[in-house]
Amino acid sequence: MYAVGIPRPGGPEVLELVELPTPEPGPGEIRIRTAAAAVNPTDTAFRQWGPREKEGLAPPWIPGMEMAGTVDAVGEGAPWTVGDRVMAIVMPRRALGGAQAEYVVIPADGAAAIPDGISDAEASTLPMNGLTVYSALLHLGLAPGQTLGVTGAAGAVGGYAIELGKVAGLRVVADSSERDEELVRSLGPDVVVRASKNVNEEVSAFREAVPGGVDGLIDAAVLDAGALPIVKDGGALATVRFWPGPSERDIRIHPVMVGDHLHDGAEIAKLAQLVVEKRLTLRVAQTYPAAEATAAHERLQAGGTRGRLVLTF
Ligand SMILES: NC(=O)c1ccc[n+]([C@@H]2O[C@H](COP(=O)([O-])OP(=O)(O)OC[C@H]3O[C@@H](n4cnc5c(N)ncnc54)[C@H](OP(=O)(O)O)[C@@H]3O)[C@@H](O)[C@H]2O)c1
């Protein structure tokens, strides 16, 4: 089979298609013939830095944490049938590699059926970022009517955060640049504040809208310590690049780790149902053949992409 390979840490140009043995599913696993795999910031980070030494993984490394395709082999006891269309979360930091391969073996409970009317490219953008927001909301533990702040609201995590916040009955305050305002408003937040790369301006914009501070914040813009002043005393902050604190004013800090949700296919299925109900929006910016992974990484790194870039296989 072929896969997108990272032969050594480096820029987008190091990516190349590699030939690897086709993996076989063991008990409780399925093999998926990949149709589409989304390209995320975690993939460009994996390419830039490679795995940690303690992970002990030999190159080439295969990136990709989410995908869509068709079940093509079923391990003993796995409750899927050959031919089922599925989307799945995948852990790339393992010997088998990630989602950006022609065939991918995963635990059967990391997949969910793709409802009719959702394309493979669209489906590939849901599992990882959808579960990230699911996890963040679980950690924040807000009650209906409380206020959720969202930074980086125009991005993939931020967009899902707005919509899933509304599904949870929260009052959502989201940031947006002037350029993204139409897009962000279309996702249905209660209040839009002006985003700024100047963190003091970003904080002021939120504090003007919510003088006492938000009850909980999903910080998809990765402001980390800079995001704390947006949160009320005793509120909660979900960070997405593992920032653990230090905190202030009794704010609870929850570093979100989507790798904790590799067996949450049932939650992916619930998210997919929200897509069917048009309460959750899947956004694909562009598809690229897997052989053009370098171009996709260059474009993602350039910033400003709205909607996900997706590799097709
Ligand atoms: N821990 C986990 O398990 C986990 C899981 C999923 C994602 N993540 C992380 O979550 C982050 C967001 O992912 P994503 O896919 O949503 O990225 P994305 O689609 O690139 O969106 C990021 C958004 O944040 C905005 N932004 C960046 N810097 C900002 C700043 N200083 N102030 C205000 N807005 C800013 C970006 O705007 P511009 O494009 O204009 O800069 C963009 O709208 C990434 O760092 C990703 O690695 C973590």
The ligand as an SDF file (V2000), in Angstrom:
LIG
                    3D

 48 52  0  0  0  0  0  0  0  0999 V2000
   -4.8960   18.8330   22.2950 N   0  0  0  0  0  0  0  0  0  0  0  0
   -5.6380   18.2230   21.3710 C   0  0  0  0  0  0  0  0  0  0  0  0
   -6.0330   17.0780   21.5750 O   0  0  0  0  0  0  0  0  0  0  0  0
   -5.9730   18.9520   20.1030 C   0  0  0  0  0  0  0  0  0  0  0  0
   -6.9010   18.4190   19.2090 C   0  0  0  0  0  0  0  0  0  0  0  0
   -7.2580   19.1580   18.0650 C   0  0  0  0  0  0  0  0  0  0  0  0
   -6.6240   20.3720   17.8320 C   0  0  0  0  0  0  0  0  0  0  0  0
   -5.6880   20.8350   18.6940 N   0  0  0  0  0  0  0  0  0  0  0  0
   -5.0240   22.1330   18.4960 C   0  0  0  0  0  0  0  0  0  0  0  0
   -6.0320   23.1350   18.4890 O   0  0  0  0  0  0  0  0  0  0  0  0
   -5.5380   24.2730   17.7840 C   0  0  0  0  0  0  0  0  0  0  0  0
   -6.6260   24.7660   16.8310 C   0  0  0  0  0  0  0  0  0  0  0  0
   -6.7960   23.7930   15.8190 O   0  0  0  0  0  0  0  0  0  0  0  0
   -7.6210   24.1350   14.5190 P   0  0  0  0  0  0  0  0  0  0  0  0
   -7.5910   22.9200   13.6800 O   0  0  0  0  0  0  0  0  0  0  0  0
   -8.9000   24.7460   14.8720 O   0  0  0  0  0  0  0  0  0  0  0  0
   -6.6980   25.2540   13.8540 O   0  0  0  0  0  0  0  0  0  0  0  0
   -7.1220   26.2860   12.7240 P   0  0  0  0  0  0  0  0  0  0  0  0
   -8.2280   25.7100   11.9030 O   0  0  0  0  0  0  0  0  0  0  0  0
   -5.8540   26.7270   12.0910 O   0  0  0  0  0  0  0  0  0  0  0  0
   -7.7580   27.4980   13.5580 O   0  0  0  0  0  0  0  0  0  0  0  0
   -7.0460   28.2820   14.4830 C   0  0  0  0  0  0  0  0  0  0  0  0
   -7.7670   29.6110   14.5790 C   0  0  0  0  0  0  0  0  0  0  0  0
   -7.1540   30.4330   15.5670 O   0  0  0  0  0  0  0  0  0  0  0  0
   -6.8790   31.7160   14.9950 C   0  0  0  0  0  0  0  0  0  0  0  0
   -5.7460   32.2860   15.6990 N   0  0  0  0  0  0  0  0  0  0  0  0
   -4.4690   31.8840   15.6740 C   0  0  0  0  0  0  0  0  0  0  0  0
   -3.7100   32.6500   16.4900 N   0  0  0  0  0  0  0  0  0  0  0  0
   -4.5590   33.5510   17.0390 C   0  0  0  0  0  0  0  0  0  0  0  0
   -4.4070   34.6240   17.9680 C   0  0  0  0  0  0  0  0  0  0  0  0
   -3.2200   34.9070   18.4860 N   0  0  0  0  0  0  0  0  0  0  0  0
   -5.4940   35.3510   18.3180 N   0  0  0  0  0  0  0  0  0  0  0  0
   -6.7120   35.0730   17.8020 C   0  0  0  0  0  0  0  0  0  0  0  0
   -6.9180   34.0660   16.9100 N   0  0  0  0  0  0  0  0  0  0  0  0
   -5.8570   33.3270   16.5330 C   0  0  0  0  0  0  0  0  0  0  0  0
   -6.6130   31.4100   13.5620 C   0  0  0  0  0  0  0  0  0  0  0  0
   -6.7020   32.5410   12.7420 O   0  0  0  0  0  0  0  0  0  0  0  0
   -5.5950   32.7350   11.5240 P   0  0  0  0  0  0  0  0  0  0  0  0
   -5.6910   31.5550   10.6300 O   0  0  0  0  0  0  0  0  0  0  0  0
   -6.0540   34.0050   10.8990 O   0  0  0  0  0  0  0  0  0  0  0  0
   -4.2800   32.8220   12.2200 O   0  0  0  0  0  0  0  0  0  0  0  0
   -7.7240   30.4000   13.2900 C   0  0  0  0  0  0  0  0  0  0  0  0
   -8.9540   31.0560   13.1120 O   0  0  0  0  0  0  0  0  0  0  0  0
   -4.2490   23.7990   17.0920 C   0  0  0  0  0  0  0  0  0  0  0  0
   -3.1350   24.2690   17.8120 O   0  0  0  0  0  0  0  0  0  0  0  0
   -4.3370   22.2930   17.1670 C   0  0  0  0  0  0  0  0  0  0  0  0
   -3.0720   21.6660   17.1390 O   0  0  0  0  0  0  0  0  0  0  0  0
   -5.3710   20.1390   19.8180 C   0  0  0  0  0  0  0  0  0  0  0  0
  1  2  1  0
  2  3  2  0
  2  4  1  0
  4  5  1  0
  4 48  2  0
  5  6  2  0
  6  7  1  0
  7  8  2  0
  8  9  1  0
  8 48  1  0
  9 10  1  0
  9 46  1  0
 10 11  1  0
 11 12  1  0
 11 44  1  0
 12 13  1  0
 13 14  1  0
 14 15  2  0
 14 16  1  0
 14 17  1  0
 17 18  1  0
 18 19  2  0
 18 20  1  0
 18 21  1  0
 21 22  1  0
 22 23  1  0
 23 24  1  0
 23 42  1  0
 24 25  1  0
 25 26  1  0
 25 36  1  0
 26 27  1  0
 26 35  1  0
 27 28  2  0
 28 29  1  0
 29 30  1  0
 29 35  2  0
 30 31  1  0
 30 32  2  0
 32 33  1  0
 33 34  2  0
 34 35  1  0
 36 37  1  0
 36 42  1  0
 37 38  1  0
 38 39  2  0
 38 40  1  0
 38 41  1  0
 42 43  1  0
 44 45  1  0
 44 46  1  0
 46 47  1  0
M  CHG  2   8   1  16  -1
M  END
$$$$
